Amino acid sequence: MENSKDLRKWLDAFGLQHPLVIAGPCSAETEEQVLKIAHQLKDTDTTVLRAGIWKPRTRPGNFEGVGALGLKWLQRAKEETGLMTTTEVANANHVDLALKHDVDILWIGARTTVSPFIVQEIADALKGTDKTVLIKNPVNPDLALWLGAVERFYTADVKNLGVIHRGFSTYEKTSYRNNPEWQIPIDLQNRFPDLPLILDPSHIAGRRDIIFDLCQTALDLNYDGLMVETHYDPDKAWSDAKQQITPSRLDQITVDLRIRKKDTNEMEFKNQLNTLRTQIDVIDNKVVEMMGKRMKIADKIGGLKADNNIAILQVKRWNEVLGRMILEGEGHKLSEEFILKMYKAIHQESINHQQNIANDL
């Protein structure tokens, strides 16, 4: 994307002394509910009121939003509180209705981001407008698909862009509703440092007790803002009740969060940091060297299996290795989740090496 610094202008225009806070209910339920939450949020650090009007659900039969009627509620909340407003749009008709009701920021949901056809339709509907568009990561961990959606809006002359990190689906059981996969948004930041990045801790967590920790991690990684689902009575929310927090809890979270400095001129700090980073570089080089040696042994094993017509995958051996490494990892304060990911990647590379050996014989 050319002139990538244009992407940050809408965020800089707020002139905020803290990360951007977007908050509000998962779903707009009633006019009274939207207005009550908005008035509770106006005295916090919240700048933008969010509410789902159209709710794409995984399975039919659940509450799927109040529809266009809720846009009038957002409009009234904006008039009464001065908060900006945002909602999710999933097609060109949603865009048209949102624009007619003066919604300030539109966001593209994870299920929409996966479809270039729908993304292009929405981008065309917004072509040339000055509206801000925030694009959630796709459901699956696919950086190219995420960036592709951003590029479609940028080429449609929609320049006020940002992205929302809401986590990724996985078939494996984890402690999150959607696995954060922090490396993916980090890679995005490295490629487009001027693209504002906002965390949606609610959809990553799936439960309210770890919202703070996720928010702090995001600020430690230089995220630009937070989108947090809030409700004055979360347990009675019509959708995603377990992951919503009260406006008062949000207010306390924003007080307790530590905003890190991006840099410092203190030489002692920089010297210590450089020393520690050098130590990591040395260890990283050794890790890669050891992986290379491991794969050379895997090549020999592959040759031995091929000579004796033995299958490459040995499930019993793999389970033994995995179990042993999980226990070893515990002794070094490495989580089971990390060990599983690391050794699955190592195992896959080993299988690839052995397969190549078998193909060459």
N, C-alpha and C positions, 0 to 999 in steps of 0.2 A: 504494500500500500504506500503510495507516494504521499508526501506531506503528512506523515503520520502524526506530527505534532498538532494538527487540526483536531485530532480525536479527543484531546484533553481540554479543549477550550470550554465546553459546556460545564465541565466539573470545576475548572478554575474560576468560572464566572460566579460561583457561589461565594467565593472568598471565605470559605470555612476554615476555622482554626483547629478542626478535628476531622477525622474521617467522615465521609457522607454516611448518614443513617437513614435507611428506608425501612419503615415499619408499618404494621397494620395486620389485619386478620388474613388468614389463609383464604377465606371466602367472605364476600359481602353477604350477610344473611338477611338483615332487615335494615331499614333506614336508621332506626334508633340505634342499632348495634354499631353501624359505621360511624355515626356522629359521636356516639359516646366514646369510642376508641380514639377518634380523631382529636377530641377535646382533651383526652387524657395524655395524648402524645405531644400536643403542641407546646407543653411546658418542659419537654425533654430535649435532647439533642437531635430529635428527628427533624429532617428537612422535607422528606417525601412520604406521603401516606400511600401504602400499597393495599390492594384488595383484589382478590380473584373474582371476576364477574362471570367469566365462562371457565368452567373447571373440567379439563380433560382428565377423565378417570381411567384407571387401568381396566376396570370392568364396569359394565352398565349396571344401573340399579342404585348406585350411590349418588349422593347429592352432586349435581353437575353445574351448580351455579344458578343465580337468579336471572342471568342474561342482561340485556340492555337496560332494564329497569335500574340496575345497580349503578349505572353510569350517572344517573341523576343524583343518586346519593353521594357519590364521590364529588360531583360538582358542587353540591351544597356544602359538603365538608370543607372543600377548598375555600368557598366564600366565607364560611364562619370562622375558620382557623388560620387561614393564610398558608397552610401547608400545600406543597405541590402534590400532584397525584400521579399514580402509575397503576397500570393493570396489564395483564397478559392478553395478547392478541394472537389468534391462530389462523386467520384468513383475512382477505381483503375487506370483507364486510365488517369484521370486527374493527379494522383500522378506520373505516369510514365513520362508524358510530363513535369510536373513541375520539376522533378528531372533532366531530360535531359537538361533543361534550367537553371539549377543552382539556382532555387528559394531557398532562405535560410530558410524561415518559411512557413509552410502550416497551414491554419486554416480550421476548420470544422464548417460549418454553422449551424444555429439553426434548419433548416429543416432537416439536415442530422443527427444531434445529436439525434433526436427522434427515429431513426431507428437503433436498435442494429445490424441488418443484414448488413446495409451499413457501419456502423462504423467498424464492424469486418472486412469487405472486405478491407477498407482503412488501418486499422491497420496491416492486413496481408501483404499488399503491401509495407508497410514501415518497416516491421519487421527487427530489427537489424540495421537500419540506424541511423546516428547521427543527422538527421534533427530535428528541433524544430517543435512541433505541438501544436497549440493553439485551444482549444475546446470551442466554444460558447455554452452558455446555451441553452437547448431545448426551443422550442416555448412556451410550457406550463410550469407553475411553478412546476417543478418536480426535486427536488434535487437528488433523487436516480438515475434518468435517466442521469443526468449530470455527476455524479460521476461514473456511470457505463461506460460511454463513456471513461472517463479518465482511468479507470481500464483496459479497453480493450487494449488501447495503451500501458499501462505500462506492462501488461502481454505479449505483443508482443515485449518486449524489446526495446520499444521506451521510453527513459528516459528523454529526453528534452521536458518536458510538461508544459503547462500553460493553464489557462482558461480565457475566455472573457465573461464578463457580458454585455449582449446587451438588457436586459429587456425581459418581458414576455407578451404574448398576453392576452387580457381580453375582454369579451363581453361587459363590462361596459365602459361607456364614461369617460375618464380621461384626464388630461392635457398633457399626453404623448402619443407618437405613440405606445410604448411598455412600460408597467408599470414596474418601476425598481424593486419593491419587494426586497428592500435592505436586508431584513432579510435572504433571501435565500443565497446570496453570503457570508453574515456574518456567517451563519451556516457552509458553506463550508470552510471558513477561520478557524473557530474554530476546525473543524475536521482535516484539512490538512493545518497547518499554513505555510508549506514550498512550497505549490503549488502557483506559481506566479499568481496573479489576475490582469486582465487588464479590464478597462472600455471602452465600446463602447458607448459614449454619443450620437453619431449621430443617432443610431437606437432607443435608448430610447426616445430621444427628438422628432425626426421627424421634428424639426424646429431649426434653428440656434440660435435663441435668448436666449435659455437656456443651450447651450453647456457649457459655463463657469461654471454655477452653479452646473451642474452635475459633471464636472471635479473636482471642489473644494470639493464636497461631497465625491467623491471617494478618494481623497487624505486625507481627514479627517478620512476616514475609513481604511487608510493604504493600499490602492491599490498600485500595483507595476508599473502600467503604463496606458497609454491611447491610444486608437485607434480612430483617428478622421478623418472623411472624409473631404478632402480638394480639391478645384478646383479653378483655376485662374478666372473662370467666372461661379460661382455656379448656377446662374439663368438659364444658358443655358446648364447645365449638362443633359446628356441623360437619367439619372436615379437619383431618390432621390434628386432632385435639392434643395428642401426647407431645407434639413438638412446639406448641405455642407457649409463650410466656406472657405475663401481664405487663402493661406499660410501666408500672412501678419497678418491676424486676429489670426491664430493659434500661430504665434510668439508672439503676444501681450498677448494672453491668458497664454502662458507658463511663461511670465514675471510676470503677475499679480497673478498667482496662489500662494497660501501660502502652503509651504511644512511643515507639522507639525512634531515636534519631537515625537518619539514614547514613550519617557520616560524622566525623569529628576531626578536629585538628590536633587533638592531644597526642603527642608523639609516643608517650609510654603505652597508651592503648594500642596504637598502630603497630608498635614494635612487638608487643605481646601477641597481637592478632596474627601478624606475619609469621612469627615463630610457630604458632600453633597450626597455621595453614600449611607451612612447610612440612611439619610433621605429618599432617594428613596426606600431603602430596607423596611423601616417601612411602607411607603405608599403602596408598592407592596403587602406586607403581608395583609394590610387592604383591598386592592382591591380583592384579592383572597377570603378573609373571607366574604366580602360583596357579591361576586358572589355565594359563597356557600349558603348564606342566601337567595339570590334571587332564586336559583334553588330549595330550599326547598319549597318556596312559589309556584313555578311553578309545583312542585309535587302535591301540594294541589289543584291547579287549574286543573291539569290533572285528578285527582281523581273525582273532581266535574263534569267535562265535561263527564267523562266516566259514572258516575252514572246517568247522564241525557241524555246520548246518543247524545252528542254535538260534532261536528267536532273539531279536535285539532287546525287546522289553522283558525284563524279569521282575514281575510285580512284587514278589516276596522280598527280593534284594532291595528294591526301591523303597518299600515300606520300612524295612529295617534301617536304611540310611536316614530316612526322613525322621523316624522316631528318635534315633540316636542324636541327630543334629538339633532337634527341638530341645532335648534335655541338655545338650551342650550349650545351646543358646541361652537357656535360662540361667546358667552359671555365669554368663557374661552380660546379663541384663538385656538380652535381645528378645523381643516379643516373638511369640509363636507365629503371629501373622507375618512378621518380617522374614523369619526363617523359611516359612512355607513359600513365600514369593521368591526368595532368593534361590532356594534349592529346586523349585520347579523350573526356574529359568536355566539353572545349571544342568538339570536333568534333561531338559529339552535340547540344549546345545550338545550334550553328550550323545543323545539319540541321533541328532543330525550328523555328528561326526561318524558314529558307527554305521549309519545308513549310507553315508558317502563311501566308506571303506567297502561295505558289502556291494555297492553298485559298481565299484571299480574292479572287483574280483571276477 
